[in-house]
């Protein structure tokens, strides 16, 4: 497209030539400033009308504001309703966890009073006055509470849940402590066989191999080859390790609570007095020292200084342990 511009009859006309692209750019250059000016004027007029309450424009502005507020309030209430559902689910989970804790505490040997006396910490920001009542669903058509009130109620319930979870954590810590104590007690009970092998003479009366008279055999005999490993039946402290007129080379372990184990007739002692040993730790080797007719381990369990039947302590052995003497492993 061409445009001819003349200023007089005698002057030479000027020719301006436009391409489609140059026309589009020129139109945009005119339209953009006009749009910006229009928006600024519209914004200024609307603000002035809203402040000075012009009849028509102020009503339209208030209507738009009401629509935006209603939409925002509806969005907030829907989100608060979803949060309320999650809070209720957390509350139910905590109640189930409390029931499980009570059952586990019972299995741990705890009395219900021990953990029920644990006070519940006060909720953060909670007052000392009593409070309660149902949480009304936000989508209930009869519910006229504001979003702020519901948010405050949710914050209060979240504080209560936090307090309950802290108390439940304390309860579980107490249960763990009791279970650990029971585990320690179990570690100190001589329930592991000191020698891997069968039992010869059991606990009870029998004919003494040296005199032939009835005599009480105060332990269990484990016939084994000389040098067979002897391990601790439970964890404890070496009470003594040395020669004895009848037991030969004798090792005594103190397991606490009045429990002591004896390992007699050893050929070699691998611990000394005062050593701390674990269950299953190698402490000596089978021998034929002292009052013995053959290589074996004579194992005793004493409670408050009185010999007990070791079969009652050893795992997998009952009171039916063989009582007949073995001819090669006596005393």
Secondary structure, DSSP 8 states (H G I E B T S, - for coil): -EEEE-SSSSS--EEEE--HHHHHHHHHHHHHHHHHHHHHHHHHHHHHHHHHT-HHHHHHHHHHHHHHHHHHHHHHHHHHHHHHHHHHHHHHHHHHHHHHHHHHHHHTT--HHHHHTS-----TT--SS--------TT-TT----HHHHHHHHHHHHHHHHHHHHHHHHHHHHHHHHHHHHHHHHHTS--S-SSSS---S-SEEEE-TTT-SEEEE-SEEEE--TT-EEE-SS-EEEEEEEEETTTEEEEEEEEETTEEEEEEEEEEE---TT-EE-TT-EEEEEB--SS-SSSEEEEEEEETTEEE-GGGTSTT--TT---S-BTTB--
